[in-house]
């Protein structure tokens, strides 16, 4: 379903609706969904404070957290199941951050993922003539590969369902024989597959489009993909969670971490959790979402775990869906002494050192009563060059973090320890291939 609205080629009309239409539709959908969810005993009391005429109708409603889903869904309970006779798909998530939690989609809901998924891929330039290697995670009750596969079929592309488990030695000749021009997958999997293929030779192979999810691709990663593999288009078609729904999508004008909101699919709140106040544009807060299509297991005010901020003004692409910028996970921050060091900052510093890749891991250690930041970064540079690179990276970090620099200089915090490793040396999640980005032994 594509068309031209107001001179802009969009996947569906919602992308260019006026603010008045958008507000009216969202208000109605939110009220209908709250009424539906309130039929469950779990939600009846929680949703008593819902105020449909207020600026923030769910402001008085308790937040739904990951621990609640573990407690309320099978195998522990069916308290959050609205229709116990309905056919269902069972998935698990959370493998990188703790004990996996179950999430359940009806067959109809799983089909419904096609719309936001296709909207995102279309906005970042997917064309029916593209030949797409699907490297998303499959098996082990993981969800992404299944609905990406379904979307590619409906979209009309040539679809190569490799999955994240296919050896690079197999992907390499298929790419050459069938002139595959597009990779789609978890960021770490795409990077590692391409790096392996480079060792085998890239003659006759040109990957022009790279669509990623599950993790950010930072500027150091993107530079590598452009320079080594000839990528012209690198984007994240969709952002969401298996616990909730698709929340946002990029267009070709969106920089890293910036997304259009799927505000016809989910009601998004950004909240300062210290004050409980909803954030104004430009302010960073925790993201809560209410997922309208989730009828089998209603999801109202789910705490996603990601920090974000609303961006003012419309996107230059012409779409009217509002923009937000992800600011990192709430758990992607390490408290080192009196400074809070976030993963996004570390990535910016890595981007200043030529030869370093975007694959990085930060860890907090406690040694003799003092904190130390351990930073592991992958690089193809020879070992003879790494000592200088370590010094440059440490200098950049301390220069930009005066609080951390002062704590190091006074001895309150130990100096950062930087390890430069070969590509692929930092541990990945064995199930999904995602990079294990942050370690905090004190948590």
WOGIJO-V446070 format. One line per field, one symbol per residue. psi: psi as a letter, one per 20 degrees, with the letter a starting at -180 (. if undefined). Layout:
psi->???
This chain:
psi->nqrppkiporgrhhijqrhgggggghgghgghgggghihphhhghhjhjpnhirhnhjhjpqpprhhghhhirqihrkhjphniipqqpprqrjhijbpqqqqpprhggghiigghghgghghkjpqiiqopoojrpqrkkqhghghgggghghhjrppnmgriipqhhghghggghjlpjppprpghggghghhghhhipjpjpoohpoprrhrqorhhghgghgghikphporohqpaqhheaphrqrriiprpipqqpmiihqpppopoihijpqprpiqprpppqoohinhgnpoolpohiqqrqqpqrrqiiiqipqpqppjrqhjkppoocjqooqhhghhghhiiopiqrioqpqqpqooljqqpoppppqqiqqhhihgghgggggggghhimhgggghghijhqqqqoppprqpihppqphghjqpohppoii.
